[in-house]
Amino acid sequence: MKAPSFCLQNLRTILGVSLLTLCLVSAGLAQTTYTITDLTPGVGSYSVGQGINASGQVTGYAFMAGDTRFHAFLYSGNTMTNLATLGGSESLGFGINASGQVTGSASTTSDSATHGFLYSGGSMTDLGTIGGSSSVGRGINDSGQITGSSYTTGDGVYHAFLYSAGSMTDLGTLGGSYSEGNGINSSGQVTGDAYTTGDSAFHAFLYSGGSMTDLGTLGGSSSAGLGINTSGQVTGYAYTTGDSAAHAFLYTPGTGMVDLNTLLPTGSGWTLLATYGINDAGQITGSSTDPNGSTHAFLLSPANVPFSAFAAKLEISGTPPRSFETVGGFTLGAGSNGISPVNEVVTLTLGTFSITIPKNSFTRTTTGVFTYQGRVGGVALQFRIAPATTGYTFKAEGSRATGLPTTNPVTVVLTVGDDTGTKTVKSERE
């Protein structure tokens, strides 16, 4: 049975991990030089960085004088701030958001327990528990929502929680006794791992909209979700058939869990063991073994991923042709990092005619529909991409266009970020 992951004594020491960039676009190595800043505060001999935001603010923990007790810290603007505790002697920082808010765990008065905390605006708030004595905060989003783990009443088991607006919600399990939350995105979706019925195995989960979904495995008994992005994609590790090995996975809603090793170039020699984080561009980081068997950190950057299904109809009108309407649907392919037209470039190609809508042009409704209305290169354009039962539907209408195809058939290409589909169709003419 898994031990509670929030005990202050359970510290992970990172020993000499090198950084390697592994791109799906290229098999070459990226050479990068770095400057280094010592984040040890000077009072103790040991410190560990655990989280960093886009502004370069860092949280972690460091020994205090005498090297017997850790305190969480916030590094910001070349200054190390001791985040103190919740009345006890120790604290650890694990997650940080864009505003510099920090979550972690800290001992309470008399060191009677450890509780998750939210550090914000110079003060530390006790998150409490879901009935038991102890808890820990692991991940925090930009709204200040936190996930982690807490003992339930009686301290017999611990459960994943979602802390939001001052209240802690028990996320439950997948039928077993235990669960823990590891990552949270901007929508408050949570990933982690939970025991299944009988406590014989633990599975990665996605908590969304009040329910916990079992993400399954890669054929083995167990898996764990460690990172999640805005699109609800989850990364982590899962055991393969026979539990002979753990492999890194990518889970995409509507597509399911795939072994990331199956998406590497053939004969790469790399084995991806676990993935700890994924950003909104679909880049993934984690641990792996290289062709020589050495353990390296890695960065995966997605190449274009074809839709697993793509359908389109096209109508072109005018003499010469100046207007078009195309409608259709698509399903994301295995290995897709999801779509987010608000944050991604969208390109529609009709034969030799092409129109590209820049990032930050679409808007997203509360029901998840992406819409654009405006002018691009003189073309009056309306574009709609909407979630469907399986995949997405789309509709694009344009007028005052020049260079539209005048012959049949016409190849229609839709690209959203790094996801793309191609269909050759016979266009209707008016």
N, C-alpha and C positions, 0 to 999 in steps of 0.2 A: 504494500500500500504506500502511496506517495506521502512523504513527510510534508507537514505544513511549510509552505514556501515563504512565509513572512517572518520567521524567527530571525532576530538580529544576528544570531550566531551563524546563520547559513549564508556566508559571503562567498561570492564567486570571484576568484582571482584570475585575471586575464594574463597569460604568460606568453609574451612575444608573438602576437599575431601580426602577420604582415598584411598589407593591403594590396590586392590585385584587382585590376579592372578586367572583367570578362564580359565582352559585348556579344550579343547574338548577331550583330551586324558584321563584326570582324573578329578574327581569332587572334589578332595581335595584342601585345601588351602595351598598356598606356604608361608612359614614363612621366611621373609627376614629382616635383620637389615640394617640400613643406618647411615652414618654420614651426618651432615648438615652443610652447609656453608651459612652464611648471605650475601646476595648479595645487601643489601642496602648500597649505597655508603658513607653514613655518613653525607651528607649535608642536606638531607630531611628525613622524617619519614616513607615514603611509597615507595615500589617498587614492580614490578610484572615481573616475567620471562615468556616469551612467546615462545621462540624457543631455541632448543639445537641441536648441531651436535654431530657426533660420537667422537669427541675429547674432549667433555665436555665444549666447548665454548657456552655461553648463551647470548641471547639478550632479551631485554624487555624495560621497562621504569621505571624511578624513579623520585620522587619529587626532585627538587632543593631546595636550601635554602629558607625558608619561606613557603614551602609546597603549593605553588600556581601554579607552572609550572612543567610539566614533560619534561625530556629529555631521549632519547633513550640511551641505554648503550650496550657495548660489554664486557662481562666477559671472560677473557682469561689468563691462567697462573697466577691465583690468583690476577689479576689486573682488576679493573673496569675502563673502558674507557668511558668517556662522548662523545657521537657521535655528539653533538651539534645540529645545525638546518640548515635550508636553508635560514638563515637571519632573521627569526622570533624568537619567544620566546619558542616554544614547539616542541617536536618530540616524536615519539613512534616507538620502534623496534618490529617487528612481526615475521620475518622469517630469518633463517640463514642457509648457506650451508656448505659443508665440508671444504671450504677454509676460513671460517670465514667472508665471505661477508654477509652483512645484508641488509634487506629491511624493509620498514615501511612507515611512513608518517611524514612530518615535515612542520612547518609553514614557509612561505616565508616572505620576507622583509615587515615590518609593519603589520605582521599577517593578510595580506589581503587574504590569501588562504593557504590551505595545499596541498602539493604535495608528491607523492610517491618518495622514494629515493633509491639509491644503495650506500651503504657504502663499500668501498673497498680500501685497501692500505692506510688507514689513512685519506681518504677524502670522502665527501658525494656528490654524483651526483644527480641532480634534474632530475627525469624521465619525467617531463612535464605532459601533459594531452592529451586527444584526442579531444580537442576543447573547453572544459569547463574550469572552474577555479580551480578545485580541483581533486586530485587523491590520492590513497593509494596503497602501495605494500603489498601483503599478503604472497605470497609464492615465493621462489627462489630455482632454481636447481643448480647443481654443475658447470654448464656452465655460471652462472650468468644471466640466463633468469628469468624473473619475471612475475608473474601474480597478478592482483588486480582489482581495479575498478577506473573509471574516469568519471567525468561529461563530457557530450558531449556539443557541441556548444549551448549556451543559458542557460546552467545549469538546464535544465528541467528534464533530465534523466541521469542516469549513466550506463555505459557499462563495462563489463569485458574487460581486455586488456592482450596482451602478449607483454612484452618488451624484445627485443632481438637485440644485436649488435647496441645499441644506438637508436633504432626505436621502437615506440609504435604502435601496431596494435589493432584496434577495433575488438573484437570477435563477435560483434553483439548480437542477442537475439534469442529466440525461437518463434518469432512472436509478442511478446509484446514490452514494452518500456524499461525494465530494465534487467540488468544482472550483475553478480559479479563473479570474479575469486577467488578461495580459495586455490587451490593446483596445483602444477606443478611437472612433473617428469623429468627424465634425457633426455627424447626425446622431451621435449617441449609440451607434451600433458597437457591440462588444464582441471580441473573440477571446478564446482561452481554451481550456480543456475541462472535461467533466467525466466522472465515472459513469459507465453504463450500468444497467441492471445487474446486480450481483457483485459489483465492484471488481470484476475480473479484468476489466480493460478501461482505459480512458480514451475519449475521442475529442477532437477539435470541435468547437461549436461556433455558431454565429448567432448572437442574440440581437433581435431586431423587432421592433413593433410589439414588444411584450412577450415574445416567445423565443425559445432556444431551439435552434436547428442543428441536428447532428450532421457534421460534414463528412463523416465516414473515414476511411483509411485508404491506403494504397495496396490493400490486399491482406495486410497484417492485422494485428489485434488492436493497436493503439495509434493515436495521433494527438497533436497539440497545436492550437492556433496561437501564434506569437505576435503577428502584426496585421494591421488592417488599414485600408485607405478609404478615401471618400466614396469610391464606387462600391464599397462593400466587399472588395477582394481581400482574401485572407491568405497569409503565408504562415508556414510553420514547418513541422516535420511529421512524417507518418511512416510506420513500419510497412515494409513490403511483404509479399506472400511468404509465409513461414517464419515471419519475424526475424529473418536473417540479417536485415539491415534497415536503417532509418534513412529516408530520402527526403529532401526538400520538396514541398508541394506548393501549388498555387490553386486556390479555390476562387472561382468566379461565379456569382449568382447566375443561374440559367445554363451554365456550362458544367459546373461541378469541379471536382478535385482532379488535378493532373500532376503527374510526377515531372518536376521541372527538368530532370535529366533527359526526358524524352524530347525536350524542346531545344537541346543544345545541338550544335553542328555535329554531324556524324563523325565519330572517331576523335572527338575532342580530348579524350583521356581524363576529363574532369568528372568528379562525383560530387554532386551538391548534397550536403548532409542535412542542413537545416537553414531556414530563412527566418530572419528576425524582424525585418522591416520592409514595407513597400510604400512608395510614395504615390502621389496622384498621377504621375507620368508613367506609372507601371514599372519603375526601376525597383530592383529588389536586391537586398543585401543579406549576407549570412555567412555560413562556414562551409568549407569544401575541402576535398583533397585534390591536389594537382596531379598531372601525369606521372610525377615522381613519387607520389604518395605522401607529400608534405601537406600539412594543414594550412590553408590560406583563407582569409576573408575574401569575399567576392562581391562584385557589383554586376548585376544583369541589366542590360538596357534593351528593351524590346525592338525588334525589327517589325516591319509591316506584317500583320497577321490577317490572313484571308478570312472572310466570313465563312461559316460552315454552310450557310444557305443564303442566297441572294436572288431576289426576283424584282423585275422592273418592267413598267410599261411607259411608253413615251409618245407624246403628241407634239408635233411641231406645226406652226401655222404662220401664214403671211407670205407675200411674194414681193421681194425675197423674204425668206423666213426670219421673223423677228421675235417670235414668242414661242415658249415651250412650256409643257407641263409633264412632269414625270412622277409616278407614284410606284410604291413597291414596299418590300419588307426585307429584313435580314436577321440572321441569327449569328451571334458572335462565335468565333472559332475557338478551339482548344488553345490555351496559351494566351488568349486575349487578356489585356489588362482592364477591360471594361471601356465604356465610352463616357465622355463628359464634354459634349459640344461647347459648353460655356467656356471651358478651359483649353479646348483643342481647336486646331485648324480643321475646317470642313471643306472638302473639295469635291465638286461635281463636274464630271467630264462627259460630254456628249459628242462622240466622234472626235473631231479636231477642235471643238469648242470646249473651253474649260473656265470655270469660275471658282474662286477660292474665297471663303469667308474667314476673316482673321479670328484669332482668339478673342474672347471677351465680347463677341458680337451677339451670340445667342443669349436668350434669357430662359430660365427654368421655372415652370409653374409649380405650385404646391403638389400637383399630381404627377410630377416628374416629366412633363412634356417640355421639349426644347423648341423654342420658336425664334425666328429671325424675320424681320421685315425692314427693308431699306434698299440702298443702292450700292452695288459693287461694280466698279469700273464702268459706270453708266447704265448698268442693267438694273431695272427695278425687280427686286427679288423678294419672294415670300418662301420661307423654308420651315418645315415642321418635321421633327423627329419625336416619335412617341413610343413609350413602352407598350408591348402587347403581351398576350398570354405566353407566347414563346418568342423572344427576340424583340424586334422593333419594327414599326412602320415608318415610312417617310413620304413626304410630298413636297415638291419644289415647283414653283411657278415663276417664270421670268418673262419680262417683256423689254422691248427696246434693245435687244441683243443683236450683235453682229457676228457673223462667222458660224452660224448654226449649220449643221450638215444638211445637204440638199439631196443626198442619195440614201438608199437603204442597202443592207441593214445598218444600224447604228450601235456602236459599242458604248454602253452606259457604265461609268465607273464612279462609285461613291467611296470616298475615303474620309473617315472620322478619326483624327489623330493617327494612330498606327494601325487601325483596323480598316480593311478595304474589301470591296466586292466588285466583280466585273460581270456584266451580262450583255450579250449581243442580242438586240431585239429589232423587230420591224416596226418602225415608227408610223403612227397614223398621221396623215397630212390633211390640212384644211386649206 
